[in-house]
């Protein structure tokens, strides 16, 4: 974000997204015509692209939708509602931010057979380096929200934790291990196996490298609670 100090921007977010894009195409087999990619998107650009993609997915039978986001998340301090933060929105005014619950509802409304979301962001007011509001001292535990449809969300951190960088690898800690496992398995892995790996590796490496706790979490809709562990890409 141009109005933020260097420390407040999210280290390596653009690299995270760019490399995940390549993995989606080459490892997960997403057709190039079905991939939509944005770097440093504004609120209008994000909203328009979400609207377009959900309309397209709704036209297919038995579609699978994969969403990846690296960047700022932020909670409303009063309601604890979490938001995705486009580059032209700051933590002091969330009017144009993307409410996470609304985002999930749109993805679920497509009736896709599988909707998988990877969020390398935190929603406590922390960040990889420094809070989006530099004067802020207290972190907020954002409401987790209720998921509907065939939706599974892999989140980079939980509770009051921040989603941290892995400076040596020039990625977010969560994204680095996500990409590594996809590469090692060539994308042939169950969601249960993937989550177990991320839970173990990210938690350990974050303590060793950043000296801070970062524990990935999973959130799934009631409709797929008995199924998601065996899902594959």
SEDRENRO-486125 format. One record per atom (N, C-alpha, C, O, CB): residue in three letters; x, y, z. Coordinates in steps of 0.05 Angstrom, whole numbers, plus 5000, padded with zeros to 4 digits. Each point is the difference from the previous one (the first is absolute). Glycine has a CB too. Example, Ala and Ser with C-alpha at 12.3 -4.5 7.8 and 13.67 -1.06 7.14 Angstrom:
2
ALA526448865156
ALA498250245000
ALA501850245000
ALA502150005013
ALA494149775012
SER503150444961
SER501650245001
SER498550225014
SER501050225004
SER501449654953
% end
This chain:
233
UNK501749765000
UNK498350245000
UNK501750255000
UNK501950025016
UNK494549735008
UNK503050434958
UNK501850244997
UNK499950185024
UNK501950155004
UNK497449824947
UNK498550035064
UNK499850185023
UNK501249885025
UNK500150135021
UNK495750064959
UNK505249565019
UNK501149875023
UNK503050035001
UNK501350034979
UNK494949655021
UNK504950295024
UNK502949985002
UNK500949734989
UNK498449824998
UNK501750495042
UNK502449674953
UNK501149744990
UNK499449775019
UNK499349784992
UNK504350474983
UNK496749815051
UNK499649795020
UNK497249905001
UNK499549775009
UNK504250435017
UNK494349974967
UNK497249925002
UNK499149834976
UNK497949875002
UNK501350545025
UNK502249614951
UNK499249834978
UNK500649715005
UNK501649945018
UNK499250444951
UNK498049445016
UNK500349715005
UNK502349894984
UNK499949994975
UNK495149975034
UNK507149975005
UNK502449904986
UNK499349764982
UNK498749815009
UNK504150345030
UNK498249864937
UNK499949784981
UNK497249914991
UNK499849794988
UNK504450065033
UNK493850314984
UNK497349924992
UNK499749974970
UNK498849814990
UNK499450435050
UNK503149944945
UNK499849984971
UNK501549754990
UNK499049874981
UNK500850645016
UNK502449435015
UNK501549764993
UNK498449755007
UNK499949814984
UNK504450435023
UNK494449765016
UNK498249785008
UNK497949944979
UNK499749784991
UNK501150345057
UNK497950094944
UNK497749974981
UNK501149914973
UNK498849834987
UNK498650525037
UNK504849774967
UNK501149934974
UNK500849714998
UNK499549874980
UNK502050615015
UNK499849425026
UNK500949725000
UNK497749815003
UNK499949794987
UNK504550365032
UNK493649934998
UNK497649825002
UNK498649984973
UNK499049794993
UNK500550345056
UNK500450094936
UNK498849994974
UNK501449794982
UNK498649844987
UNK500250655017
UNK503849504996
UNK501549814984
UNK499449715009
UNK499849824984
UNK503850535008
UNK496249625034
UNK499449735011
UNK497149924992
UNK499549774994
UNK503750305044
UNK495050124963
UNK497249944992
UNK499949904971
UNK498649814994
UNK499750545038
UNK503349784951
UNK500049924972
UNK501549744995
UNK499049824986
UNK500850675002
UNK502649495023
UNK501849784992
UNK499749765018
UNK500449774991
UNK502750564992
UNK496249715043
UNK499949775019
UNK497149915004
UNK499549765002
UNK504750415020
UNK494050024981
UNK497249935005
UNK498449974975
UNK497749905001
UNK502650345042
UNK500849834934
UNK498749964975
UNK497750184993
UNK498249934985
UNK503149625021
UNK498750695006
UNK497950204994
UNK500450104971
UNK502250094993
UNK497450055056
UNK498349844934
UNK500350114973
UNK500550305000
UNK498950155017
UNK498049494966
UNK504950455000
UNK500850295000
UNK497650184996
UNK499950215012
UNK504549664970
UNK493650055002
UNK497650164996
UNK498350025024
UNK498250175002
UNK501949704951
UNK500349955067
UNK498450005024
UNK501450135024
UNK499049985022
UNK498849614961
UNK504450545012
UNK501550125022
UNK499850304999
UNK500450134979
UNK502849485021
UNK496250515023
UNK499850305002
UNK501950095021
UNK500049895023
UNK495150104963
UNK506550215008
UNK502350075016
UNK500350305003
UNK499750154981
UNK502649445004
UNK498150505040
UNK500350295005
UNK502250045020
UNK500349865020
UNK494850224970
UNK506550135005
UNK502050095019
UNK499350285008
UNK499450174983
UNK504249544997
UNK496550355046
UNK499550275011
UNK497450114990
UNK499950234989
UNK505049855013
UNK493049775001
UNK497350084990
UNK498750215017
UNK500350005025
UNK499249544955
UNK499050645008
UNK498350195014
UNK497449875009
UNK499449774992
UNK502750614982
UNK496449765042
UNK497449895009
UNK498149954976
UNK498749794999
UNK501850465045
UNK499449934938
UNK498349974976
UNK500949764984
UNK498349844991
UNK500750655008
UNK503649494996
UNK501049774984
UNK499549745014
UNK499249804986
UNK504450504996
UNK496749685044
UNK499549755014
UNK497149934999
UNK499349774994
UNK504550335036
UNK494450094975
UNK497149955000
UNK499149914972
UNK498449824998
UNK501050525039
UNK501649804943
UNK499149934972
UNK501049724992
UNK498549854988
UNK501650645001
UNK502349445019
UNK501149744993
UNK498649785015
UNK499549794989
UNK504950425001
UNK495049835035
UNK498549805016
UNK497349964987
UNK499149774998
UNK503350375044
UNK496350084950
UNK497349984988
UNK500249844974
UNK498449834994
UNK500350615027
UNK503349624962
UNK500449874975
UNK500549705003
UNK498749834987
UNK503050604994
UNK500249505036
UNK500849725004
UNK497749845011
UNK499549774991
UNK505250375017
UNK493849965011
UNK497849855012
UNK497849964979
UNK498749795000
UNK502450405045
UNK498450004937
UNK498049974979
UNK500949784981
UNK498449844991
UNK500250645013
UNK504049524989
UNK501049804981
UNK499849725012
UNK499149824987
UNK504150524993
UNK497749635045
UNK499949745013
UNK497249905001
UNK499549754998
UNK504650375029
UNK494050064978
UNK497249915002
UNK498949884974
UNK497949865001
UNK501550505033
UNK501949704944
UNK499149904974
UNK500849714995
UNK498949864982
UNK501350605001
UNK501749445033
UNK501049734996
UNK498549805018
UNK499050075021
UNK505550124968
UNK495449565002
UNK499149785017
UNK502549885013
UNK502049944987
UNK493949974984
UNK503950045055
UNK502149865014
UNK502750144999
UNK502149874997
UNK495549714993
UNK502450685012
UNK502450164999
UNK501649985026
UNK498849955021
UNK499050364946
UNK504849735031
UNK501750025024
UNK501350284999
UNK501050084980
UNK499849425022
UNK499150645021
UNK501050275002
UNK502250015021
UNK499749915022
UNK495950284964
UNK506849925006
UNK502250045018
UNK500650305002
UNK500350134980
UNK501649415009
UNK498350565035
UNK500550295004
UNK502550025018
UNK500249875021
UNK494950264974
UNK506750044997
UNK502450065016
UNK500250305005
UNK499750164981
UNK502749435001
UNK498250495043
UNK500350285006
UNK502450035019
UNK500149875021
UNK494950224973
UNK506750104999
UNK502250085019
UNK499850305003
UNK500050154980
UNK503049465006
UNK496950495038
UNK499850285004
UNK499050075027
UNK500149835019
UNK499150234933
UNK499850185051
UNK498950095026
UNK497249905005
UNK498350004982
UNK504650405015
UNK496649515027
UNK497349975011
UNK499850195023
UNK502050095011
UNK497749424975
UNK497950565022
UNK499650185022
UNK497349975012
UNK498149954986
UNK505150384992
UNK496549705049
UNK497449975012
UNK498850275007
UNK501550195007
UNK500049385012
UNK495950454980
UNK498650235011
UNK500349985031
UNK499249795011
UNK497550244949
UNK504350185053
UNK500649985028
UNK497449965017
UNK500149875021
UNK503950424971
UNK493749834999
UNK497649975016
UNK498649744995
UNK499249865019
UNK500350634979
UNK500149434977
UNK498549764994
UNK501749754997
UNK499049785000
UNK497750514977
UNK505949755021
UNK502049784996
UNK499649854973
UNK500949784997
UNK499250165053
UNK498550204932
UNK499649894973
UNK502650014984
UNK501250224999
UNK493949915003
UNK505849654986
UNK502550014985
UNK499650104971
UNK497949954988
UNK503849685041
UNK500250514960
UNK500050104973
UNK502649944985
UNK502149985013
UNK494850395002
UNK502949594959
UNK502350014982
UNK500550304993
UNK498150154996
UNK501049374986
UNK503450565017
UNK500650284996
UNK501450054973
UNK502349934996
UNK498150125054
UNK498150064931
UNK501250084974
UNK502150225004
UNK500250125021
UNK495549754954
UNK505850195004
UNK502250195003
UNK499150295004
UNK501650175009
UNK501249524963
UNK494750375021
UNK499150285003
UNK498250035025
UNK498550195002
UNK501849874948
UNK499949745068
UNK498550025025
UNK501949985023
UNK502049854999
UNK493949934980
UNK503650375042
UNK501849985024
UNK498449915024
UNK497550005000
UNK505550354981
UNK498449595041
UNK498749905023
UNK498350205015
UNK498449925018
UNK505349774986
UNK496550564989
UNK498450215014
UNK497250034988
UNK498350115014
UNK505950124997
UNK495449674965
UNK497450024987
UNK499549754983
UNK501149974979
UNK499250545021
UNK497949325010
UNK499649744987
UNK497650004982
UNK499149784991
UNK503050005048
UNK496850454954
UNK497650024984
UNK500249854974
UNK498149864992
UNK501150585028
UNK503149584966
UNK500349874974
UNK501549735002
UNK500649884979
UNK499450585001
UNK500649455044
UNK501449755003
UNK498249774993
UNK497550034999
UNK505450175037
UNK498249564960
UNK498449774992
UNK499449835025
UNK501849885012
UNK500450114942
UNK495350025054
UNK499249855024
UNK500349704995
UNK499049894980
UNK497750475033
UNK504849515005
UNK500749724995
UNK497549824998
UNK499949824984
UNK504450265040
UNK493749974993
UNK497549844999
UNK498750034973
UNK499049804989
UNK500450255061
UNK500450194939
UNK498850044974
UNK501649874978
UNK498849894981
UNK499450545035
UNK504449574986
UNK501849874981
UNK499449705000
UNK499649884979
UNK503950475029
UNK496349535016
UNK499449715002
UNK497249944989
UNK499749794986
UNK503350185054
UNK495150204966
UNK497349954990
UNK499950004969
UNK498649834988
UNK499550395054
UNK503349964946
UNK500150014971
UNK501249754988
UNK499049894980
UNK501450615022
UNK501849405010
UNK501349764990
UNK498149765003
UNK499949834982
UNK504650365031
UNK494149805010
UNK498249775005
UNK497650014981
UNK498949794993
UNK502650205055
UNK497650254945
UNK497650034984
UNK500449894971
UNK498049974986
UNK500850445041
UNK503749534965
UNK500549904974
UNK499049714997
UNK499749904978
UNK504350405018
UNK495649575027
UNK499249715000
UNK502349824989
UNK499449794990
UNK495850355006
UNK507249965005
UNK502349834991
UNK500249755018
UNK499250015023
UNK503250404961
UNK498549385004
UNK500249755016
UNK502250015021
UNK499849875021
UNK498649884939
UNK503650425035
UNK502250045020
UNK500850304998
UNK500550104978
UNK501149415019
UNK498550625026
UNK501150275001
UNK502350005021
UNK499449955024
UNK496150274962
UNK506949835005
UNK502349995018
UNK501350285001
UNK500650114980
UNK500249405010
UNK499550595034
UNK501150275004
UNK502649985017
UNK500049875021
UNK495450344976
UNK506749914993
UNK502550035015
UNK500450295007
UNK500250174982
UNK501949434995
UNK498150465049
UNK500350285009
UNK502750035014
UNK500349915023
UNK494750144981
UNK506950074983
UNK502550085014
UNK499750285010
UNK501250194989
UNK501649494983
UNK495550355048
UNK499450265012
UNK499149955028
UNK499249775007
UNK499550444949
UNK501449995061
UNK498849975027
UNK497950225003
UNK500150204986
UNK504249595033
UNK494050175000
UNK497750185003
UNK499850115029
UNK497950055010
UNK499749704954
UNK504850285048
UNK500150105028
UNK500950295001
UNK499850125022
UNK501249414993
UNK499950584963
UNK501250265000
UNK503049994999
UNK501450214999
UNK494749965027
UNK505049594975
UNK502949964997
UNK500749984971
UNK498250044983
UNK502149735061
UNK502250174949
UNK500849974973
UNK502749855000
UNK501049925021
UNK496550504964
UNK503649544991
UNK502649864998
UNK502250175014
UNK501949895011
UNK496749884946
UNK501250495041
UNK502050175013
UNK498750185021
UNK500950005023
UNK501849994935
UNK495350175034
UNK499050215017
UNK497050044995
UNK499149954978
UNK505450275023
UNK494149865020
UNK497150034997
UNK499250194978
UNK501550194994
UNK498149715055
UNK498150054939
UNK499050174979
UNK499450285010
UNK500250204986
UNK497849414991
UNK501350415049
UNK499750265013
UNK502450025019
UNK500049865021
UNK494850164975
UNK507150154998
UNK502649995014
UNK499950065029
UNK501749915016
UNK500350224942
UNK495950025051
UNK499850075028
UNK498649795016
UNK499850015025
UNK500150464962
UNK499049325000
UNK498449815014
UNK501749815016
UNK502149904991
UNK494650134973
UNK502549925061
UNK501649825017
UNK498649745007
UNK501349805006
UNK500850605012
UNK495249604982
UNK498549775009
UNK498949854976
UNK498850114982
UNK500050135061
UNK501649504957
UNK499049834978
UNK497249905008
UNK499349965023
UNK505349904964
UNK493750114992
UNK497249915003
UNK499749734989
UNK501049944978
UNK497450535019
UNK500349355018
UNK499349744989
UNK497550034983
UNK497850045011
UNK504349715028
UNK498250224935
UNK497850044982
UNK498049775001
UNK500849785006
UNK502250494964
UNK494549785025
UNK498049794999
UNK500749814977
UNK500650094978
UNK495850225042
UNK503449434985
UNK500749814978
UNK498049994978
UNK500849934977
UNK501649815057
UNK495150324971
UNK498049994979
UNK498949724996
UNK501349805009
UNK500950584969
UNK495549605010
UNK498749744995
UNK500249954970
UNK499050164984
UNK497949885056
UNK504249734952
UNK500349944972
UNK497649834990
UNK498849855015
UNK506150164990
UNK494450034970
UNK497849854988
UNK501149884974
UNK502250074991
UNK494250235029
UNK502049534968
UNK500849884974
UNK502349805004
UNK500449905022
UNK498150514955
UNK502949535002
UNK502149805000
UNK502750155003
UNK501749994983
UNK495649694988
UNK503150445053
UNK502150195003
UNK502049915022
UNK499249925022
UNK497750444964
UNK505749655007
UNK502249945019
UNK501950234999
UNK500950084978
UNK498649415015
UNK501350615030
UNK501850235002
UNK502549935015
UNK499849925024
UNK496350404974
UNK506249694989
UNK502649975014
UNK501050285007
UNK500550174982
UNK500649404992
UNK499350485051
UNK500950275009
UNK502849975012
UNK500749805012
UNK494650354997
UNK506350064987
UNK502850005007
UNK500550005030
UNK502149915009
UNK498850314948
UNK497349895058
UNK500450035029
UNK497450015015
UNK497850004987
UNK506550255004
UNK495849745035
UNK497649995016
UNK500250185024
UNK502150115007
UNK497149424978
UNK498550515028
UNK499950165025
UNK501150284997
UNK499150144981
UNK501449445043
UNK501350504993
UNK501250264999
UNK502650014985
UNK501650195002
UNK496249915041
UNK502849694942
UNK502549984986
UNK500150164974
UNK497950064988
UNK502649495032
UNK502050524972
UNK500450124974
UNK500949784980
UNK500949795008
UNK500450655014
UNK498249624952
UNK501049834979
UNK502750114991
UNK500250224989
UNK495149654996
UNK506849975020
UNK502750115000
UNK501549944974
UNK499249834984
UNK500850115065
UNK502250204946
UNK501649954976
UNK502149785005
UNK500649935023
UNK498850554963
UNK501749424992
UNK502349825001
UNK502050144982
UNK500249944976
UNK497149635031
UNK504350605005
UNK501750194985
UNK502049844982
UNK500650094978
UNK498950255059
UNK501649454974
UNK502049854984
UNK498949904974
UNK501449994980
UNK500749875063
UNK495350074957
UNK498849894975
UNK498450204985
UNK498949944978
UNK500949635045
UNK499950684988
UNK498650224987
UNK497049924995
UNK498950064979
UNK505450095000
UNK494549735041
UNK497249934999
UNK498850055028
UNK501550045019
UNK499349614944
UNK496650345038
UNK498749965026
UNK500649725011
UNK500349824984
UNK496050515004
UNK503949655038
UNK500749735012
UNK497949794991
UNK500849784993
UNK501350465047
UNK495449834961
UNK497949814993
UNK500249934970
UNK499849774993
UNK497250435043
UNK503350004947
UNK500049964971
UNK502449834992
UNK499849834983
UNK497850605010
UNK504749625019
UNK502449854994
UNK499549705004
UNK500749834982
UNK502250565031
UNK496049545010
UNK499649715006
UNK497749894983
UNK500049764993
UNK501750315053
UNK496350094948
UNK497849914982
UNK501249934972
UNK499449794990
UNK497350505036
UNK504949894963
UNK501249964974
UNK501949765000
UNK500049844982
UNK499550645009
UNK502049495031
UNK501949785002
UNK498649734999
UNK500949824986
UNK502250485040
UNK494749684989
UNK498649755001
UNK498649944973
UNK500049774991
UNK499350295058
UNK499650144938
UNK498849964974
UNK502149914980
UNK499549824983
UNK497150535027
UNK505849764991
UNK502249934982
UNK500949715006
UNK500249844981
UNK501350645016
UNK498949455028
UNK501149745007
UNK498049784993
UNK500949784993
UNK501650435044
UNK494949854965
UNK498049794994
UNK498850024972
UNK498449844992
UNK500550165056
UNK502150204937
UNK498950064973
UNK497050055001
UNK498549944981
UNK505149784999
UNK495450385043
UNK497250065003
UNK498349765007
UNK497650035004
UNK503150334965
UNK500549415033
UNK498549755007
UNK500049965030
UNK501749855010
UNK499449944945
UNK497150345059
UNK500049995029
UNK497150065009
UNK498650164988
UNK506249985015
UNK494349735018
UNK497450065011
UNK500150255016
UNK502250085010
UNK496749434992
UNK498950625002
UNK499950245016
UNK500749955029
UNK501350165013
UNK495250024956
UNK502849585041
UNK500749935027
UNK503049985003
UNK501150095020
UNK494649674985
UNK505650114976
UNK503049985000
UNK501350274998
UNK502050065014
UNK497649494966
UNK499350625003
UNK501150274996
UNK499850165026
UNK501950135008
UNK496949854943
UNK498950015061
UNK499650165025
UNK501849905022
UNK501250165015
UNK494149934972
UNK505049645016
UNK501749895021
UNK502950104996
UNK501450065019
UNK495649544985
UNK503950404970
UNK502750094994
UNK500350305007
UNK502050075013
UNK498349584950
UNK497950515029
UNK500250295005
UNK499950065030
UNK501550175010
UNK496349924946
UNK500449775058
UNK499750045028
UNK502749945015
UNK500750155018
UNK494449744979
UNK506249904994
UNK502549925013
UNK502350184992
UNK501450115017
UNK497049424984
UNK502050514973
UNK502450144990
UNK499950305006
UNK502050115009
UNK498349544955
UNK497450485030
UNK499950295004
UNK500350065030
UNK501450195007
UNK495649864953
UNK501749805057
UNK500250055029
UNK502849985010
UNK500950175016
UNK494549664989
UNK506149964986
UNK502749965009
UNK501950214988
UNK501650125014
UNK497449394990
UNK500950534970
UNK501950184986
UNK499650295009
UNK501950155002
UNK498249544959
UNK497450385045
UNK499550275009
UNK501450065027
UNK501250215004
UNK494449794972
UNK504349805042
UNK501450035025
UNK503050014996
UNK501450165013
UNK494849605010
UNK504850064960
UNK502949994996
UNK501150254985
UNK502150105007
UNK497549404992
UNK498950594981
UNK501050224983
UNK499250275010
UNK501750195001
UNK498149504960
UNK497750345047
UNK498950275008
UNK499750035030
UNK499450225009
UNK498349794948
UNK502849785058
UNK499750015029
UNK497250085009
UNK499650115022
UNK505350004981
UNK493149834980
UNK497250065006
UNK498349774991
UNK500649864982
UNK500350645013
UNK496849475019
UNK498249794994
UNK498350074975
UNK499150234998
UNK500749645050
UNK499949944935
UNK498150024977
UNK498949734994
UNK501449824990
UNK501250574990
UNK494949575026
UNK498749744998
UNK497850014979
UNK497950125005
UNK503249775043
UNK499349994929
UNK497950004979
UNK497449885011
UNK500149835018
UNK503450154946
UNK494350105024
UNK497449885009
UNK498449934975
UNK500450114979
UNK499750155065
UNK497949574961
UNK498249924978
UNK497250075009
UNK499349975023
UNK503749664962
UNK495450474996
UNK497250065006
UNK498449884977
UNK500550054977
UNK500650385049
UNK496949404981
UNK498549864979
UNK497050045005
UNK499150035023
UNK504649634971
UNK494750334985
UNK497150025002
UNK498949745011
UNK501249794997
UNK498650554965
UNK497949675050
UNK498749765010
UNK499549804979
UNK500149755005
UNK497750525030
UNK501749824940
UNK499349824978
UNK502349814994
UNK499549784989
UNK497550574993
UNK505549725023
UNK502249844992
UNK501849905023
UNK502249904996
UNK497850354961
UNK498949775067
UNK501649925024
UNK500949714999
UNK502149925011
UNK495550425015
UNK500749494962
UNK500749714999
UNK501549934974
UNK500649764996
UNK495350155032
UNK504650294955
UNK501149934973
UNK502850134995
UNK501649894986
UNK493850074998
UNK505050285027
UNK502350174991
UNK502749875004
UNK501850054985
UNK495450345025
UNK503149445010
UNK502649875006
UNK501049844976
UNK502449984996
UNK496450015052
UNK499349904937
UNK500849834977
UNK499850144973
UNK500549884980
UNK497949735046
UNK501050654975
UNK500050154975
UNK502850014988
UNK502050005015
UNK494150285002
UNK504049734956
UNK502550054986
UNK499650214979
UNK497750064992
UNK503749475016
UNK500750594983
UNK499850214979
UNK499249874973
UNK499850144980
UNK503650155044
% end
